[in-house]
């Protein structure tokens, strides 16, 4: 069974600007998503982030900015670039934010 088959929500391969705040240090960085779902995202990062770290994310999804708290599920170095990709699992998503993500993902698919 592939990772995609185990996911409870579908992911769309889409790129959006993301502002991240590593908690509790308030260490800000800016990046982009590589994919997005109602349950999580894959982001590009310059430095390794350990599994379990908490990030407060502001994702710019066309007509609004969605603020979500997420936990790093994994972080791997890319083969041909001097950067990492990290998978994050959304922890706190209110109904309005979830609705905005669902509407966007439905429009894409």
N, CA, C and O atoms as CSV, one atom per row, in Angstrom:
chain,resi,resn,atom,element,x,y,z
A,1,UNK,N,N,0.845,-1.169,0.000
A,1,UNK,CA,C,0.000,0.000,0.000
A,1,UNK,C,C,0.895,1.239,0.000
A,1,UNK,O,O,1.791,1.347,0.837
A,2,UNK,N,N,0.670,2.166,-0.917
A,2,UNK,CA,C,1.485,3.370,-1.002
A,2,UNK,C,C,1.035,4.382,0.044
A,2,UNK,O,O,-0.052,4.267,0.609
A,3,UNK,N,N,1.882,5.373,0.294
A,3,UNK,CA,C,1.544,6.432,1.243
A,3,UNK,C,C,0.261,7.128,0.822
A,3,UNK,O,O,-0.588,7.417,1.666
A,4,UNK,N,N,0.105,7.401,-0.468
A,4,UNK,CA,C,-1.093,8.076,-0.957
A,4,UNK,C,C,-2.352,7.277,-0.662
A,4,UNK,O,O,-3.400,7.868,-0.401
A,5,UNK,N,N,-2.278,5.933,-0.698
A,5,UNK,CA,C,-3.439,5.098,-0.423
A,5,UNK,C,C,-3.790,5.093,1.055
A,5,UNK,O,O,-4.942,4.840,1.410
A,6,UNK,N,N,-2.822,5.366,1.927
A,6,UNK,CA,C,-3.072,5.378,3.364
A,6,UNK,C,C,-3.592,6.717,3.851
A,6,UNK,O,O,-4.123,6.797,4.959
A,7,UNK,N,N,-3.459,7.758,3.069
A,7,UNK,CA,C,-3.899,9.082,3.489
A,7,UNK,C,C,-5.410,9.136,3.603
A,7,UNK,O,O,-6.130,8.548,2.797
A,8,UNK,N,N,-5.882,9.854,4.625
A,8,UNK,CA,C,-7.325,10.001,4.814
A,8,UNK,C,C,-7.882,11.146,3.965
A,8,UNK,O,O,-9.090,11.220,3.744
A,9,UNK,N,N,-7.013,12.033,3.491
A,9,UNK,CA,C,-7.443,13.135,2.632
A,9,UNK,C,C,-6.576,13.181,1.380
A,9,UNK,O,O,-5.390,12.858,1.432
A,10,UNK,N,N,-7.158,13.576,0.268
A,10,UNK,CA,C,-6.424,13.683,-0.988
A,10,UNK,C,C,-5.515,14.905,-0.978
A,10,UNK,O,O,-5.873,15.955,-0.445
A,11,UNK,N,N,-4.350,14.758,-1.567
A,11,UNK,CA,C,-3.418,15.875,-1.692
A,11,UNK,C,C,-3.391,16.356,-3.129
A,11,UNK,O,O,-3.435,15.567,-4.072
A,12,UNK,N,N,-3.317,17.669,-3.273
A,12,UNK,CA,C,-3.197,18.282,-4.594
A,12,UNK,C,C,-1.783,18.827,-4.741
A,12,UNK,O,O,-1.292,19.539,-3.864
A,13,UNK,N,N,-1.128,18.492,-5.850
A,13,UNK,CA,C,0.214,18.999,-6.123
A,13,UNK,C,C,0.083,20.459,-6.545
A,13,UNK,O,O,-0.107,20.767,-7.722
A,14,UNK,N,N,0.186,21.341,-5.571
A,14,UNK,CA,C,-0.016,22.766,-5.816
A,14,UNK,C,C,0.926,23.561,-4.924
A,14,UNK,O,O,1.222,23.161,-3.798
A,15,UNK,N,N,1.390,24.684,-5.438
A,15,UNK,CA,C,2.361,25.500,-4.725
A,15,UNK,C,C,1.734,26.819,-4.284
A,15,UNK,O,O,1.158,27.554,-5.086
A,16,UNK,N,N,1.862,27.099,-2.980
A,16,UNK,CA,C,1.386,28.357,-2.408
A,16,UNK,C,C,2.449,28.921,-1.490
A,16,UNK,O,O,3.202,28.161,-0.882
A,17,UNK,N,N,2.529,30.264,-1.375
A,17,UNK,CA,C,3.455,30.865,-0.412
A,17,UNK,C,C,3.052,30.509,1.015
A,17,UNK,O,O,1.869,30.492,1.357
A,18,UNK,N,N,4.064,30.225,1.846
A,18,UNK,CA,C,3.820,29.849,3.233
A,18,UNK,C,C,4.792,30.609,4.137
A,18,UNK,O,O,6.002,30.614,3.909
A,19,UNK,N,N,4.237,31.249,5.165
A,19,UNK,CA,C,5.047,31.866,6.212
A,19,UNK,C,C,5.001,30.915,7.398
A,19,UNK,O,O,3.921,30.509,7.827
A,20,UNK,N,N,6.163,30.560,7.929
A,20,UNK,CA,C,6.231,29.597,9.027
A,20,UNK,C,C,6.896,30.214,10.249
A,20,UNK,O,O,7.800,31.042,10.138
A,21,UNK,N,N,6.426,29.790,11.410
A,21,UNK,CA,C,6.983,30.215,12.685
A,21,UNK,C,C,7.247,28.949,13.493
A,21,UNK,O,O,6.313,28.273,13.924
A,22,UNK,N,N,8.528,28.631,13.695
A,22,UNK,CA,C,8.895,27.461,14.495
A,22,UNK,C,C,8.617,27.777,15.964
A,22,UNK,O,O,9.167,28.726,16.523
A,23,UNK,N,N,7.766,26.978,16.571
A,23,UNK,CA,C,7.411,27.204,17.969
A,23,UNK,C,C,8.292,26.349,18.875
A,23,UNK,O,O,8.666,25.257,18.448
A,24,UNK,N,N,8.638,26.740,20.039
A,24,UNK,CA,C,8.245,27.972,20.720
A,24,UNK,C,C,9.213,29.127,20.495
A,24,UNK,O,O,9.018,30.192,21.081
A,25,UNK,N,N,10.249,28.962,19.672
A,25,UNK,CA,C,11.305,29.975,19.527
A,25,UNK,C,C,10.898,31.215,18.744
A,25,UNK,O,O,11.573,32.240,18.838
A,26,UNK,N,N,9.816,31.153,17.973
A,26,UNK,CA,C,9.437,32.232,17.047
A,26,UNK,C,C,10.553,32.485,16.042
A,26,UNK,O,O,11.005,33.616,15.860
A,27,UNK,N,N,10.987,31.411,15.396
A,27,UNK,CA,C,12.007,31.460,14.352
A,27,UNK,C,C,11.278,31.434,13.014
A,27,UNK,O,O,10.874,30.368,12.550
A,28,UNK,N,N,11.107,32.606,12.387
A,28,UNK,CA,C,10.321,32.730,11.160
A,28,UNK,C,C,11.126,32.362,9.921
A,28,UNK,O,O,12.331,32.604,9.846
A,29,UNK,N,N,10.429,31.766,8.943
A,29,UNK,CA,C,11.000,31.570,7.619
A,29,UNK,C,C,9.863,31.531,6.600
A,29,UNK,O,O,8.712,31.255,6.941
A,30,UNK,N,N,10.201,31.808,5.369
A,30,UNK,CA,C,9.229,31.820,4.282
A,30,UNK,C,C,9.568,30.715,3.305
A,30,UNK,O,O,10.741,30.439,3.050
A,31,UNK,N,N,8.539,30.079,2.755
A,31,UNK,CA,C,8.753,28.969,1.844
A,31,UNK,C,C,7.542,28.823,0.927
A,31,UNK,O,O,6.703,29.719,0.841
A,32,UNK,N,N,7.463,27.695,0.250
A,32,UNK,CA,C,6.302,27.363,-0.579
A,32,UNK,C,C,5.900,25.922,-0.315
A,32,UNK,O,O,6.713,25.097,0.100
A,33,UNK,N,N,4.637,25.640,-0.562
A,33,UNK,CA,C,4.167,24.262,-0.456
A,33,UNK,C,C,4.452,23.543,-1.762
A,33,UNK,O,O,4.518,24.167,-2.821
A,34,UNK,N,N,4.620,22.222,-1.687
A,34,UNK,CA,C,4.735,21.390,-2.889
A,34,UNK,C,C,3.432,20.652,-3.128
A,34,UNK,O,O,3.093,20.329,-4.267
A,35,UNK,N,N,2.691,20.380,-2.037
A,35,UNK,CA,C,1.348,19.832,-2.152
A,35,UNK,C,C,0.562,20.237,-0.911
A,35,UNK,O,O,1.124,20.709,0.078
A,36,UNK,N,N,-0.749,20.040,-0.988
A,36,UNK,CA,C,-1.625,20.535,0.057
A,36,UNK,C,C,-2.865,19.661,0.146
A,36,UNK,O,O,-3.383,19.191,-0.868
A,37,UNK,N,N,-3.338,19.447,1.378
A,37,UNK,CA,C,-4.593,18.738,1.606
A,37,UNK,C,C,-5.264,19.349,2.828
A,37,UNK,O,O,-4.721,20.267,3.445
A,38,UNK,N,N,-6.441,18.843,3.180
A,38,UNK,CA,C,-7.103,19.302,4.400
A,38,UNK,C,C,-6.366,18.817,5.646
A,38,UNK,O,O,-6.560,19.367,6.730
A,39,UNK,N,N,-5.531,17.801,5.506
A,39,UNK,CA,C,-4.867,17.216,6.665
A,39,UNK,C,C,-3.399,17.533,6.796
A,39,UNK,O,O,-2.803,17.259,7.838
A,40,UNK,N,N,-2.789,18.111,5.753
A,40,UNK,CA,C,-1.367,18.398,5.834
A,40,UNK,C,C,-0.822,18.968,4.542
A,40,UNK,O,O,-1.571,19.276,3.615
A,41,UNK,N,N,0.500,19.103,4.495
A,41,UNK,CA,C,1.166,19.682,3.328
A,41,UNK,C,C,2.603,19.192,3.265
A,41,UNK,O,O,3.147,18.672,4.240
A,42,UNK,N,N,3.197,19.368,2.110
A,42,UNK,CA,C,4.629,19.156,1.932
A,42,UNK,C,C,5.216,20.525,1.626
A,42,UNK,O,O,4.737,21.222,0.732
A,43,UNK,N,N,6.258,20.915,2.368
A,43,UNK,CA,C,6.870,22.220,2.164
A,43,UNK,C,C,8.355,22.062,1.885
A,43,UNK,O,O,8.954,21.042,2.226
A,44,UNK,N,N,8.939,23.065,1.269
A,44,UNK,CA,C,10.380,23.118,1.012
A,44,UNK,C,C,11.016,23.926,2.137
A,44,UNK,O,O,10.535,25.009,2.470
A,45,UNK,N,N,12.097,23.406,2.728
A,45,UNK,CA,C,12.786,24.116,3.808
A,45,UNK,C,C,14.287,24.116,3.560
A,45,UNK,O,O,14.825,23.194,2.947
A,46,UNK,N,N,14.963,25.163,4.043
A,46,UNK,CA,C,16.407,25.274,3.858
A,46,UNK,C,C,17.198,24.421,4.839
A,46,UNK,O,O,18.302,23.973,4.531
A,47,UNK,N,N,16.627,24.197,6.029
A,47,UNK,CA,C,17.331,23.475,7.084
A,47,UNK,C,C,16.500,22.287,7.556
A,47,UNK,O,O,15.272,22.298,7.463
A,48,UNK,N,N,17.181,21.266,8.062
A,48,UNK,CA,C,16.507,20.100,8.605
A,48,UNK,C,C,15.637,20.502,9.792
A,48,UNK,O,O,16.070,21.274,10.647
A,49,UNK,N,N,14.401,19.975,9.844
A,49,UNK,CA,C,13.498,20.189,10.974
A,49,UNK,C,C,13.178,18.815,11.562
A,49,UNK,O,O,12.644,17.957,10.859
A,50,UNK,N,N,13.489,18.594,12.823
A,50,UNK,CA,C,13.235,17.283,13.432
A,50,UNK,C,C,11.749,16.926,13.476
A,50,UNK,O,O,10.886,17.791,13.627
A,51,UNK,N,N,11.481,15.638,13.340
A,51,UNK,CA,C,10.123,15.110,13.442
A,51,UNK,C,C,9.533,15.513,14.791
A,51,UNK,O,O,10.207,15.449,15.819
A,52,UNK,N,N,8.267,15.928,14.774
A,52,UNK,CA,C,7.581,16.304,16.000
A,52,UNK,C,C,7.596,17.789,16.298
A,52,UNK,O,O,6.806,18.258,17.117
A,53,UNK,N,N,8.492,18.556,15.642
A,53,UNK,CA,C,8.502,20.000,15.863
A,53,UNK,C,C,7.170,20.607,15.440
A,53,UNK,O,O,6.527,20.130,14.506
A,54,UNK,N,N,6.764,21.664,16.138
A,54,UNK,CA,C,5.503,22.340,15.860
A,54,UNK,C,C,5.781,23.637,15.104
A,54,UNK,O,O,6.684,24.400,15.446
A,55,UNK,N,N,4.974,23.860,14.062
A,55,UNK,CA,C,5.105,25.051,13.217
A,55,UNK,C,C,3.745,25.733,13.124
A,55,UNK,O,O,2.728,25.079,12.891
A,56,UNK,N,N,3.732,27.052,13.308
A,56,UNK,CA,C,2.529,27.822,13.013
A,56,UNK,C,C,2.687,28.325,11.583
A,56,UNK,O,O,3.648,29.028,11.269
A,57,UNK,N,N,1.741,27.964,10.718
A,57,UNK,CA,C,1.840,28.277,9.295
A,57,UNK,C,C,0.764,29.270,8.881
A,57,UNK,O,O,-0.375,29.202,9.344
A,58,UNK,N,N,1.144,30.193,8.002
A,58,UNK,CA,C,0.200,31.088,7.346
A,58,UNK,C,C,0.304,30.763,5.854
A,58,UNK,O,O,1.298,31.091,5.207
A,59,UNK,N,N,-0.740,30.112,5.313
A,59,UNK,CA,C,-0.730,29.672,3.923
A,59,UNK,C,C,-1.599,30.619,3.110
A,59,UNK,O,O,-2.786,30.783,3.392
A,60,UNK,N,N,-0.999,31.242,2.100
A,60,UNK,CA,C,-1.716,32.179,1.243
A,60,UNK,C,C,-2.397,31.393,0.130
A,60,UNK,O,O,-1.745,30.981,-0.829
A,61,UNK,N,N,-3.737,31.179,0.256
A,61,UNK,CA,C,-4.462,30.360,-0.716
A,61,UNK,C,C,-5.386,31.222,-1.597
A,61,UNK,O,O,-6.610,31.106,-1.525
A,62,UNK,N,N,-4.804,32.056,-2.396
A,62,UNK,CA,C,-5.449,32.894,-3.388
A,62,UNK,C,C,-6.243,34.042,-2.767
A,62,UNK,O,O,-5.797,35.188,-2.809
A,63,UNK,N,N,-7.421,33.752,-2.188
A,63,UNK,CA,C,-8.283,34.827,-1.717
A,63,UNK,C,C,-8.215,35.073,-0.218
A,63,UNK,O,O,-8.906,35.954,0.293
A,64,UNK,N,N,-7.392,34.307,0.496
A,64,UNK,CA,C,-7.246,34.508,1.937
A,64,UNK,C,C,-5.995,33.818,2.448
A,64,UNK,O,O,-5.395,32.984,1.769
A,65,UNK,N,N,-5.619,34.191,3.664
A,65,UNK,CA,C,-4.497,33.547,4.342
A,65,UNK,C,C,-5.076,32.672,5.445
A,65,UNK,O,O,-5.853,33.138,6.278
A,66,UNK,N,N,-4.690,31.396,5.443
A,66,UNK,CA,C,-5.175,30.435,6.424
A,66,UNK,C,C,-4.064,30.201,7.444
A,66,UNK,O,O,-2.936,29.883,7.068
A,67,UNK,N,N,-4.376,30.358,8.737
A,67,UNK,CA,C,-3.405,30.123,9.810
A,67,UNK,C,C,-3.665,28.749,10.418
A,67,UNK,O,O,-4.767,28.464,10.885
A,68,UNK,N,N,-2.636,27.900,10.406
A,68,UNK,CA,C,-2.772,26.516,10.870
A,68,UNK,C,C,-1.550,26.129,11.694
A,68,UNK,O,O,-0.421,26.471,11.340
A,69,UNK,N,N,-1.777,25.418,12.790
A,69,UNK,CA,C,-0.677,24.848,13.561
A,69,UNK,C,C,-0.461,23.426,13.042
A,69,UNK,O,O,-1.414,22.673,12.842
A,70,UNK,N,N,0.817,23.069,12.828
A,70,UNK,CA,C,1.134,21.764,12.235
A,70,UNK,C,C,2.320,21.125,12.950
A,70,UNK,O,O,3.137,21.806,13.570
A,71,UNK,N,N,2.393,19.791,12.847
A,71,UNK,CA,C,3.509,19.017,13.403
A,71,UNK,C,C,4.296,18.415,12.237
A,71,UNK,O,O,3.712,17.902,11.282
A,72,UNK,N,N,5.621,18.483,12.325
A,72,UNK,CA,C,6.483,17.890,11.301
A,72,UNK,C,C,6.399,16.371,11.424
A,72,UNK,O,O,6.707,15.811,12.476
A,73,UNK,N,N,5.982,15.707,10.342
A,73,UNK,CA,C,5.874,14.247,10.314
A,73,UNK,C,C,7.166,13.609,9.807
A,73,UNK,O,O,7.531,12.508,10.221
A,74,UNK,N,N,7.852,14.314,8.906
A,74,UNK,CA,C,9.118,13.831,8.368
A,74,UNK,C,C,9.848,14.989,7.695
A,74,UNK,O,O,9.229,15.995,7.345
A,75,UNK,N,N,11.154,14.854,7.513
A,75,UNK,CA,C,11.958,15.854,6.814
A,75,UNK,C,C,13.115,15.126,6.151
A,75,UNK,O,O,13.879,14.433,6.823
A,76,UNK,N,N,13.252,15.277,4.836
A,76,UNK,CA,C,14.281,14.574,4.071
A,76,UNK,C,C,15.063,15.539,3.191
A,76,UNK,O,O,14.505,16.492,2.647
A,77,UNK,N,N,16.354,15.283,3.059
A,77,UNK,CA,C,17.187,16.079,2.155
A,77,UNK,C,C,16.857,15.707,0.722
A,77,UNK,O,O,16.704,14.531,0.390
A,78,UNK,N,N,16.749,16.726,-0.126
A,78,UNK,CA,C,16.520,16.461,-1.546
A,78,UNK,C,C,17.820,15.990,-2.180
A,78,UNK,O,O,18.905,16.399,-1.766
A,79,UNK,N,N,17.708,15.133,-3.178
A,79,UNK,CA,C,18.896,14.528,-3.797
A,79,UNK,C,C,19.748,15.515,-4.578
A,79,UNK,O,O,20.975,15.490,-4.480
A,80,UNK,N,N,19.110,16.382,-5.350
A,80,UNK,CA,C,19.896,17.240,-6.252
A,80,UNK,C,C,19.899,18.712,-5.844
A,80,UNK,O,O,20.376,19.559,-6.599
A,81,UNK,N,N,19.383,19.018,-4.683
A,81,UNK,CA,C,19.351,20.407,-4.234
A,81,UNK,C,C,19.885,20.489,-2.806
A,81,UNK,O,O,19.910,19.498,-2.077
A,82,UNK,N,N,20.304,21.673,-2.431
A,82,UNK,CA,C,20.828,21.889,-1.091
A,82,UNK,C,C,19.706,22.364,-0.170
A,82,UNK,O,O,19.815,23.409,0.471
A,83,UNK,N,N,18.630,21.585,-0.115
A,83,UNK,CA,C,17.476,21.918,0.717
A,83,UNK,C,C,16.757,20.630,1.116
A,83,UNK,O,O,17.169,19.530,0.748
A,84,UNK,N,N,15.680,20.790,1.871
A,84,UNK,CA,C,14.911,19.659,2.384
A,84,UNK,C,C,13.441,19.810,2.002
A,84,UNK,O,O,12.967,20.906,1.705
A,85,UNK,N,N,12.741,18.696,2.016
A,85,UNK,CA,C,11.284,18.739,1.955
A,85,UNK,C,C,10.784,18.157,3.273
A,85,UNK,O,O,11.357,17.212,3.815
A,86,UNK,N,N,9.698,18.748,3.772
A,86,UNK,CA,C,9.134,18.305,5.041
A,86,UNK,C,C,7.646,18.073,4.873
A,86,UNK,O,O,6.951,18.864,4.236
A,87,UNK,N,N,7.165,16.986,5.446
A,87,UNK,CA,C,5.738,16.710,5.481
A,87,UNK,C,C,5.204,17.173,6.822
A,87,UNK,O,O,5.759,16.836,7.868
A,88,UNK,N,N,4.130,17.944,6.793
A,88,UNK,CA,C,3.542,18.430,8.035
A,88,UNK,C,C,2.091,17.974,8.141
A,88,UNK,O,O,1.362,17.927,7.150
A,89,UNK,N,N,1.694,17.643,9.351
A,89,UNK,CA,C,0.326,17.219,9.646
A,89,UNK,C,C,-0.365,18.365,10.378
A,89,UNK,O,O,0.128,18.838,11.402
A,90,UNK,N,N,-1.503,18.811,9.856
A,90,UNK,CA,C,-2.227,19.900,10.483
A,90,UNK,C,C,-2.818,19.440,11.806
A,90,UNK,O,O,-3.432,18.376,11.880
A,91,UNK,N,N,-2.632,20.246,12.855
A,91,UNK,CA,C,-3.123,19.921,14.188
A,91,UNK,C,C,-4.385,20.692,14.540
A,91,UNK,O,O,-5.342,20.129,15.072
A,92,UNK,N,N,-4.379,21.963,14.245
A,92,UNK,CA,C,-5.499,22.827,14.604
A,92,UNK,C,C,-6.006,23.544,13.367
A,92,UNK,O,O,-5.344,24.440,12.844
A,93,UNK,N,N,-7.184,23.147,12.902
A,93,UNK,CA,C,-7.809,23.765,11.740
A,93,UNK,C,C,-9.257,24.048,12.114
A,93,UNK,O,O,-10.024,23.121,12.376
A,94,UNK,N,N,-9.641,25.340,12.143
A,94,UNK,CA,C,-11.030,25.630,12.479
A,94,UNK,C,C,-11.932,25.383,11.268
A,94,UNK,O,O,-11.437,25.146,10.166
A,95,UNK,N,N,-13.241,25.438,11.465
A,95,UNK,CA,C,-14.195,25.113,10.396
A,95,UNK,C,C,-14.056,26.036,9.201
A,95,UNK,O,O,-14.165,25.590,8.059
A,96,UNK,N,N,-13.816,27.316,9.446
A,96,UNK,CA,C,-13.664,28.280,8.353
A,96,UNK,C,C,-12.429,27.954,7.510
A,96,UNK,O,O,-12.489,27.972,6.281
A,97,UNK,N,N,-11.310,27.656,8.177
A,97,UNK,CA,C,-10.082,27.316,7.465
A,97,UNK,C,C,-10.237,26.011,6.697
A,97,UNK,O,O,-9.813,25.909,5.546
A,98,UNK,N,N,-10.843,25.019,7.330
A,98,UNK,CA,C,-11.068,23.736,6.685
A,98,UNK,C,C,-11.975,23.902,5.466
A,98,UNK,O,O,-11.745,23.287,4.424
A,99,UNK,N,N,-13.001,24.734,5.603
A,99,UNK,CA,C,-13.902,25.005,4.480
A,99,UNK,C,C,-13.193,25.669,3.319
A,99,UNK,O,O,-13.441,25.334,2.161
A,100,UNK,N,N,-12.307,26.615,3.624
A,100,UNK,CA,C,-11.550,27.302,2.574
A,100,UNK,C,C,-10.629,26.327,1.854
A,100,UNK,O,O,-10.520,26.364,0.628
A,101,UNK,N,N,-9.958,25.446,2.617
A,101,UNK,CA,C,-9.083,24.447,1.996
A,101,UNK,C,C,-9.891,23.469,1.142
A,101,UNK,O,O,-9.491,23.138,0.026
A,102,UNK,N,N,-11.024,23.008,1.666
A,102,UNK,CA,C,-11.873,22.069,0.915
A,102,UNK,C,C,-12.363,22.683,-0.382
A,102,UNK,O,O,-12.355,22.028,-1.424
A,103,UNK,N,N,-12.786,23.925,-0.326
A,103,UNK,CA,C,-13.283,24.621,-1.515
A,103,UNK,C,C,-12.172,24.730,-2.568
A,103,UNK,O,O,-12.401,24.477,-3.750
A,104,UNK,N,N,-10.988,25.101,-2.132
A,104,UNK,CA,C,-9.858,25.214,-3.049
A,104,UNK,C,C,-9.509,23.861,-3.648
A,104,UNK,O,O,-9.331,23.755,-4.862
A,105,UNK,N,N,-9.408,22.821,-2.818
A,105,UNK,CA,C,-9.034,21.496,-3.307
A,105,UNK,C,C,-10.078,20.921,-4.241
A,105,UNK,O,O,-9.733,20.242,-5.208
A,106,UNK,N,N,-11.351,21.181,-3.970
A,106,UNK,CA,C,-12.427,20.719,-4.855
A,106,UNK,C,C,-12.346,21.399,-6.219
A,106,UNK,O,O,-12.591,20.773,-7.250
A,107,UNK,N,N,-11.999,22.683,-6.213
A,107,UNK,CA,C,-11.882,23.426,-7.468
A,107,UNK,C,C,-10.718,22.912,-8.315
A,107,UNK,O,O,-10.785,22.920,-9.544
A,108,UNK,N,N,-9.655,22.465,-7.651
A,108,UNK,CA,C,-8.468,21.958,-8.364
A,108,UNK,C,C,-8.748,20.599,-8.983
A,108,UNK,O,O,-8.314,20.320,-10.101
A,109,UNK,N,N,-9.492,19.731,-8.240
A,109,UNK,CA,C,-9.724,18.382,-8.715
A,109,UNK,C,C,-10.957,18.378,-9.531
A,109,UNK,O,O,-11.354,17.331,-10.044
